[in-house]
Amino acid sequence: MRLTEDAAAPLISFTPQVARVAPLAALGLQLNRRRGPAAVAALAAATLGLLVRPRQLARSQPDNHGPTLRVITLNLCVGRADADATVSLVRRLAADVLFVQELTEDAVRRLKQAGLDDLMPHTQLELRGGPRGSGIYSRFPLSVGPSMAPAHAAQPTAQLTLPGGEAVDLICVHPSAPTPEQAGASRWRQELGALPPPGPRSAVVAGDFNATLDHAAFRGLLRLGYADSAQQTGSGLIPTWGLPGRGAVLTLDHVLLNQGCTVLDYSVHVVPGSDHRAVYAEIQLQW
């Protein structure tokens, strides 16, 4: 059972890719006069298409009139992401909050040299060495955030206070990957399941979830009362992770918000040096 889940969890991430090639497989079988297998393949292709197609369609969202918050999340690839490019992105998008995973001491130093502290002087950083560090940078004051269960990597939290006095809960997410090197799928599933549900305040939960919409563990988070920014805007098939220089293939990075908030804008950006894309979302808070 354990080995089966450890193998299946990463493979399930490729459901959108399989959905794209399934019709070609059905056509190939039909051309080879293998009608029975072709019919089965066509049915599978149609089912997969129905499963992933809604991710390209924007969803109906609440009509809000609250303040807006612009956030970026980026896995720094063990601190290797280009600091100047990261800060330039923050400046260009006028981001209010930056969530970072795989934050190292050297990356903190380079981000500071690139001017991040001038743009975002308020921080909640937790360094654990190597890829296990994470942090939250903010334009606005931060205080103690929601409590979190211990996890393999740092998952700092904070409560952000906007100039008008509105408070927002922030959680930087980086659960263990579902691989044998990180205790397998059982630990990954446990850490995803330990994330707290949204409370009475607006909340933004962002980071590298090591999970896609095809994973039941991730969809369980949405059932708690969160909405996925990409899914809300019809951008759910835009990939955010892949090999550097080879293009992204999987959508592992997400910005979640409580369902009373509205996503005004969403985009994905290449940052040199990282195997992840930066994810940007402009959110109108529930108020």
Secondary structure, 3 states (H helix, E strand, C coil): CHHHHHHHHHHHCCHHHHHHHHHHHHHHHHHCCCHHHHHHHHHHHHHHHHHHHHHHCECCCCCCCCCEEEEEEEECCCCCCCHHHHHHHHHHCCCCEEEEECCCHHHHHHHHHCCHHHHCCEEEEECCCHHHCEEEEECCCEECCCCCCCCCCCCCEEEEECCCCCEEEEEEECCCCCCHHHCHHHHHHHHHHCCCCCCCCEEEEEEECCCCCCCHHHHHHHHCCEEEHHHHECCCCCCCEEECCCEEEECCEEEEEECCCEEEEEEEECCCCCCECEEEEEEECCC
